[in-house]
Amino acid sequence: MTKLARPVTRDEVSAYRTAGVVLLKGVLDLAAVNALRRCIDDAVRTIGESPSGYDLSALTRAIQTLDQATLENASSGQHDIAAIARHIKSTGKPFLQDGATGKGSFILDTGIAARLRDFRRLVVAGAMPEIAASLLQSDEVRFFGDQVFVKEPGTREKTAFHQDATYFEIDGDQCCVLWVPVDPVTLESGVMEYWRGSHRNGKLYQPNVFVSQAPLPGAEGEMLPDIEGRRDDFDIVHFDVEPGDVLVHHYKTVHGTGGNATRYQVRRAASIRYCGDDIRVTQRPWAPRQLHHTQQLEEGQSLSGPDFPVVWRRGADERAA
Ligand SMILES: O=C(O)CCC(=O)C(=O)O
C-alpha cells in the first residue's frame, strides 16, 4: 500500500535525472506534513540536548561583534566557537547575509532520527522512502541521514551555495536529498535555489561553513565559483513550495538559500537523505563528524548496519502497478 498522496511520474523521474532537482507537488498528505512539523518543533525545542545543534545566527553575531577574550569565554563544551571564529576570519571570506532585520535565528540540527523516535518513524517507515525509491531506481534504498533547517522571520543568514556530496563520506550516483517544507516558502522566506545540471559537471566542490563560503577546515575539492556574486552566469532555478510538496535534489547538485526577510512567516524544513545500491563509503576527513553514528565503515564498503537501515526493497515494498 502506497503512503504517497499521489505517485511520482515518469516525467518527474526524468527531470530529476536531467536537472538534478525536481519539485514534487502535493506528494505528501496532511497527516505526514503535520507529523513532520511536530517533529521539527520538537527538535528545535530540545536542541540543547543535541550534540550537533547550532543557532547559526547567534554564532555569526558572536563572531562579528565580540572581541577575542569574550569569544574564548563563550566557547561551550558543545562547540568551540573561538576556533570556528578564528578559522572563518583566517579565510577572509565574508558572512553571507541579506537585508532582513536580523531578529530571527537560523537553527540547524543533525541526526534527529537518532534522538527523536517519531522523526525516525517518519523517515524510515513513512512516505519518504517511496519517493527516494521512485527517483533512485535502485533495488534497495537505505536511509542515510537527516538535518532540520529553520529560519525564523527576520533571519539574515543565507545558506551559502554548496554541494552536499563533499560533506558526506560516500561516493557513487544513487544518493538523493529530500527537502521537505512544513510551511509555505518563497524566495522572500528562503526557498532552495539550485544550479541546474551541476550534478553532471564531474566536479566535487570544497564544502563550506554554510553562513560563509569559508571552506571547512582541511577541506579538499574544487573551489565553488562565485555564484552569489555572479548569479546571471549560472542556470539557477527555484520553486515556491507549500506544505505537501517535496523538493528532491541529487547530492551533487549545487544549491543554497537566502535568509528569511518576511516579518511573520517561519520557514521550517527537514532535509532527508537516501542512498541506493551503487553508493560506497569513502573517507573525507574534513566532513562534519556524525556524532550519532554508532559504527565505522571501511573505504569501499557498501552501506550496512543500523545507522543505515534498509527502508525500501524492490518487490517487497514496490507498489503494485
Ligand atoms: O534549508 C537550508 O537553508 C539549506 C538546506 C540544504 O542545504 C540541504 O537540505 O541540503
The ligand as a Tripos MOL2 file, in Angstrom:
@<TRIPOS>MOLECULE
LIG
   10     9     1     0     0
SMALL
NO_CHARGES

@<TRIPOS>ATOM
      1 O1         17.3930   24.8340    4.2140 O.co2     1 LIG1
      2 C1         18.5010   25.3350    4.0060 C.2       1 LIG1
      3 O2         18.7660   26.5130    4.2780 O.co2     1 LIG1
      4 C2         19.5880   24.5240    3.3580 C.3       1 LIG1
      5 C3         19.2110   23.0800    3.1330 C.3       1 LIG1
      6 C4         20.2750   22.2850    2.4670 C.2       1 LIG1
      7 O3         21.3260   22.7450    2.1220 O.2       1 LIG1
      8 C5         20.0200   20.8560    2.2080 C.2       1 LIG1
      9 O4         18.9370   20.3510    2.5490 O.co2     1 LIG1
     10 O5         20.8960   20.1780    1.6130 O.co2     1 LIG1
@<TRIPOS>BOND
     1     1     2 2
     2     2     3 1
     3     2     4 1
     4     4     5 1
     5     5     6 1
     6     6     7 2
     7     6     8 1
     8     8     9 2
     9     8    10 1
@<TRIPOS>SUBSTRUCTURE
     1 LIG1         1 GROUP 0 **** ****
